[in-house]
Amino acid sequence: MNTTNPEDWLHVFLFGIYPYIALTVCIFGCWARFDLSQYTWRAGSSQMLSDKGMRLASNLFHIGIIVVLLGHFFGMFTPHFIYERIITAPQKQLMAVIVGGIAGIMCLIGLIMLIWRRFTNPRISHTSTFSDKMLLLIILLQLVMGLATIWSYPTHRDGALMLSLAGWAQNLAILRPVYAASLVEDAGLVYKMHMFLGTTLILLVPFTRLIHIISAPIWYLGRRYQIVRQKRS
């Protein structure tokens, strides 16, 4: 990588520096939101407004996206030497394509149902904020690009690209941004767009309902039940 080339510097910024900016904004933004506006820290569910088809769509979306996120996290941050005696890089990539593809399609179906409901149900659409609708569309774009990478699998069966992408994430984790960026310099455009948008979603966490994914309301399991009564006039 020639760091005197402006295009190379842009690449280093997008894939070497920008992830740290996004993570920093995410951490301090979440901290500030919790400190200053705790009552906005919620998922903002619209199920009470209309639950028609909500359970199926929500289950498909959440199950799919949890599998996808866990697969990305463990797949990208687990060093190759830990699993290489059990499974080869090509085998791991094939497994990722199959499992990720199934989970991604489940997530896509559920997401399309949720978007259709969000935009076409007058009651829900009226109570939805701009960020609610924008976020769903961004996630849709990110999901479609992730599924689009599967089409390039036949040209990357050796697992080399997968190792490069994992190396990118792992080198970012040990604060080697320039080297991390160099590992994905030759990755296809769809991969780079997927990585950039994924990083942007991290940056958006404090400002959208995505913030609820880092909450674990386990105290709900032990709380006393409530009876809500409507006062009759």
FIRO-925446 format. One record per residue (C-alpha): residue number from 1; x, y, z; residue in three letters. Coordinates in steps of 0.1 Angstrom, whole numbers. Each point is the difference from the previous one (the first is absolute). Layout:
% FIRO-925446
REC   i     X     Y     Z  aa
REC NUM     X     Y     Z ALA
...
% end
This chain:
% FIRO-925446
REC   i     X     Y     Z  aa
REC   1     0     0     0 MET
REC   2    14    34   -11 ASN
REC   3   -10    24    28 THR
REC   4    10    30   -22 THR
REC   5   -29    -7   -22 ASN
REC   6   -32    18    10 PRO
REC   7   -21   -30    -9 GLU
REC   8    21   -21    24 ASP
REC   9    -4    25    28 TRP
REC  10   -38    -1    -6 LEU
REC  11     1   -38     2 HIS
REC  12    20     2    33 VAL
REC  13   -25    25    14 PHE
REC  14   -31   -20    -9 LEU
REC  15    13   -34    11 PHE
REC  16    27     9    25 GLY
REC  17   -11    32    17 ILE
REC  18   -37     3    -4 TYR
REC  19    -8   -32    20 PRO
REC  20    17    16    30 TYR
REC  21   -20    32    -5 ILE
REC  22   -32   -20    -2 ALA
REC  23     8   -21    31 LEU
REC  24    10    31    20 THR
REC  25   -32    18   -10 VAL
REC  26   -20   -31     9 CYS
REC  27    15    -4    35 ILE
REC  28    -1    37    10 PHE
REC  29   -34     5   -17 GLY
REC  30   -16   -29    19 CYS
REC  31    16    13    32 TRP
REC  32   -14    35    -5 ALA
REC  33   -35   -13   -10 ARG
REC  34    -2   -22    30 PHE
REC  35    12    28    23 ASP
REC  36   -22    28   -15 LEU
REC  37   -30   -18   -15 SER
REC  38    -6   -34    15 GLN
REC  39   -37    -1   -10 TYR
REC  40     9     0   -37 THR
REC  41    21   -32     5 TRP
REC  42   -25   -24   -14 ARG
REC  43    -9   -21   -30 ALA
REC  44   -31    22    -8 GLY
REC  45   -21   -30    -9 SER
REC  46   -32     6   -20 SER
REC  47   -16   -33     8 GLN
REC  48   -26    16    23 MET
REC  49   -12    22   -29 LEU
REC  50    -5   -30   -24 SER
REC  51    13   -35     6 ASP
REC  52   -13   -15   -33 LYS
REC  53    28   -22   -14 GLY
REC  54    23    16    25 MET
REC  55    11   -32    18 ARG
REC  56    10   -19   -31 LEU
REC  57    19    30   -15 ALA
REC  58    17     9    32 SER
REC  59    11   -36     7 ASN
REC  60    13    -5   -35 LEU
REC  61    19    33     1 PHE
REC  62    14    -4    35 HIS
REC  63    10   -37    -2 ILE
REC  64    16     6   -34 GLY
REC  65    19    31    11 ILE
REC  66    13   -15    32 ILE
REC  67    14   -29   -19 VAL
REC  68    16    23   -25 VAL
REC  69    15    23    26 LEU
REC  70    14   -29    21 LEU
REC  71    14   -16   -31 GLY
REC  72    17    32   -10 HIS
REC  73    14     6    35 PHE
REC  74    15   -34     6 PHE
REC  75     9    -6   -36 GLY
REC  76    20    33    -4 MET
REC  77    15     2    35 PHE
REC  78    11   -36     5 THR
REC  79    36    -4   -12 PRO
REC  80     5   -27   -27 HIS
REC  81    25   -20    21 PHE
REC  82   -27    -8    26 ILE
REC  83   -22   -19   -23 TYR
REC  84    23   -11   -29 GLU
REC  85     6   -35    14 ARG
REC  86   -38    -5     2 ILE
REC  87   -12    17   -32 ILE
REC  88    18    14   -30 THR
REC  89    -5    35   -13 ALA
REC  90   -19   -11   -31 PRO
REC  91   -23   -22    22 GLN
REC  92    -6    29    24 LYS
REC  93    -8    23   -29 GLN
REC  94   -25   -26   -14 LEU
REC  95   -16    -4    34 MET
REC  96    -3    38     3 ALA
REC  97   -16     2   -34 VAL
REC  98   -26   -26     8 ILE
REC  99    -9    10    35 VAL
REC 100     3    37    -7 GLY
REC 101   -20    -3   -32 GLY
REC 102   -29   -18    18 ILE
REC 103     0    24    29 ALA
REC 104     4    30   -23 GLY
REC 105   -31   -11   -21 ILE
REC 106   -20    -5    32 MET
REC 107    10    35    11 CYS
REC 108    -7    15   -34 LEU
REC 109   -36   -15    -1 ILE
REC 110    -7    13    35 GLY
REC 111    15    34    -7 LEU
REC 112   -20     5   -32 ILE
REC 113   -32    -9    19 MET
REC 114     9    25    27 LEU
REC 115     8    27   -25 ILE
REC 116   -32    -5   -19 TRP
REC 117   -19     2    33 ARG
REC 118    19    31    11 ARG
REC 119    -6    19   -33 PHE
REC 120   -36   -12    -9 THR
REC 121   -18    -1    33 ASN
REC 122   -12    35     5 PRO
REC 123     0    -1    38 ARG
REC 124    35   -14     2 ILE
REC 125    14    22   -27 SER
REC 126   -14    31    16 HIS
REC 127    16    -8    34 THR
REC 128    33   -10   -15 SER
REC 129    29    24    -1 THR
REC 130    22     7   -30 PHE
REC 131    29   -19    17 SER
REC 132   -23   -30     5 ASP
REC 133    -7    -3   -37 LYS
REC 134    35    10   -11 MET
REC 135    15   -26    22 LEU
REC 136   -21   -28   -14 LEU
REC 137    10     9   -35 LEU
REC 138    37     2     9 ILE
REC 139    -2   -34    16 ILE
REC 140   -17   -13   -31 LEU
REC 141    28    13   -22 LEU
REC 142    26   -14    23 GLN
REC 143   -17   -34     0 LEU
REC 144    -4    -1   -38 VAL
REC 145    37     8    -5 MET
REC 146     9   -27    25 GLY
REC 147   -21   -26   -19 LEU
REC 148    15    14   -33 ALA
REC 149    35   -11    11 THR
REC 150   -12   -36    -1 ILE
REC 151    -1     2   -38 TRP
REC 152    37     5    -1 SER
REC 153     7   -31    20 TYR
REC 154     9   -22   -30 PRO
REC 155    30    23    -7 THR
REC 156    12     0    37 HIS
REC 157    -4   -37     9 ARG
REC 158    36    -1    14 ASP
REC 159   -10    21    30 GLY
REC 160    28    25    -6 ALA
REC 161   -25    30    -2 LEU
REC 162   -16   -12    32 MET
REC 163    33    -1    18 LEU
REC 164     8    35   -13 SER
REC 165   -33    14    13 LEU
REC 166     6   -17    34 ALA
REC 167    35    14     0 GLY
REC 168   -14    34    -5 TRP
REC 169   -23    -2    30 ALA
REC 170    27   -16    22 GLN
REC 171    26    25    -9 ASN
REC 172   -24    29     8 LEU
REC 173    -5   -17    34 ALA
REC 174    37     2     7 ILE
REC 175     3    36   -12 LEU
REC 176    18    -6   -34 ARG
REC 177   -23    21   -23 PRO
REC 178    23     5   -30 VAL
REC 179     9   -37    -2 TYR
REC 180   -37    -9     6 ALA
REC 181   -11    22   -29 ALA
REC 182    27   -15   -23 SER
REC 183   -15   -35     5 LEU
REC 184   -33    10   -17 VAL
REC 185    15    22   -27 GLU
REC 186    -8   -25   -27 ASP
REC 187   -34   -10    14 ALA
REC 188   -29     5   -24 GLY
REC 189   -22    31     0 LEU
REC 190   -30   -18    16 VAL
REC 191    22   -12    29 TYR
REC 192    13    35     6 LYS
REC 193   -34    15    -1 MET
REC 194   -13   -27    24 HIS
REC 195    29     7    24 MET
REC 196    -4    38    -2 PHE
REC 197   -38    -1     6 LEU
REC 198     5   -25    28 GLY
REC 199    24    24    16 THR
REC 200   -25    29    -5 THR
REC 201   -27   -20    18 LEU
REC 202    22    -2    30 ILE
REC 203     3    38    -1 LEU
REC 204   -38     3    -2 LEU
REC 205    -7   -21    31 VAL
REC 206    -2    29    25 PRO
REC 207   -23    20   -22 PHE
REC 208   -26   -26   -10 THR
REC 209   -19   -29    15 ARG
REC 210    30   -22    -7 LEU
REC 211    11     9    34 ILE
REC 212   -23   -26    15 HIS
REC 213    22   -28   -13 ILE
REC 214    26     7    27 ILE
REC 215   -25    -2    28 SER
REC 216    -7   -31    19 ALA
REC 217   -31     5    21 PRO
REC 218     4   -32    20 ILE
REC 219   -16    16    30 TRP
REC 220   -33    -3   -18 TYR
REC 221     1   -38     7 LEU
REC 222    -3     6    37 GLY
REC 223   -23    31     1 ARG
REC 224   -35    -1    14 ARG
REC 225   -28     0   -24 TYR
REC 226   -20    31    -7 GLN
REC 227   -37     4    -6 ILE
REC 228    -9    30   -22 VAL
REC 229   -35    12     3 ARG
REC 230   -17    27   -21 GLN
REC 231   -19    25    20 LYS
REC 232   -36     1   -11 ARG
REC 233   -16    34    -5 SER
% end
